[in-house]
Amino acid sequence: MKTMKGLVSCPAGELRLDDVPVPRVGENPFAPNDVVLEVLYCGICGSDIHRWKADKRIKGE
């Protein structure tokens, strides 16, 4: 099974960068209305950075 890096939102509220399976068209909860895109560039919202830092402070990292 091929994997890729993905930002995972865990039940306890923390965010984690993990290896996740590469999605395949037709094999997920959104089928048959799904697509797979190759992302060349992306940004991150400032509020996401604040949450990431808050999670690190709570855990003492």
N, C-alpha and C positions, 0 to 999 in steps of 0.2 A: 504494500500500500504506500503510495506517494504521500509525503507530508510537506507542509509549509509552515512558516511562522505565522501565528495568529494571536491577536489580543483577545483574551478570554475573560469575560465577566463572570466571576464565581458567585455562588449563592450567598456567601458571607459579605459580598460587596466589593471584595478586592479585585483588582485587575492584574492579570498575569500574562506574560508573553510565553506561549507554549507552542510545541509542535502539534499541529492539527491536521487531519486528513484533507487532502486537496479536494474541493467540492467537484462533483460531476453532474452535468445536466441530467435531469430526470431521476436523480437518486437523493433527493432531499425533501423536506416537508412542503416546499413551495412548488414542486412539480405538478403539472406540466408547464407552469408559467414562470420558469426559472431561466436564468442566463448566467454565464460565467464570463467575467471581464478580467483582462490583464491590466493591473494598475501600474502606470509608469511613474507617476508622481502623486503625492498626497500631502495633506496638511493635517494638523491636529488643532482642535479647538483649545483655547486658553483654559476653559473650565475643566477640560479633560486633564490637562497638566496639573491643575490645582488638586483634582481628585487623586491623581497618581501620587503626588507628593504627600497628601494627607494620609493615604494608605501606608506609605513608607514610614511616616512619623508614628502612626498608631502601632505599627509592628516593631518600632525601634530600629529600623534598618538604616 
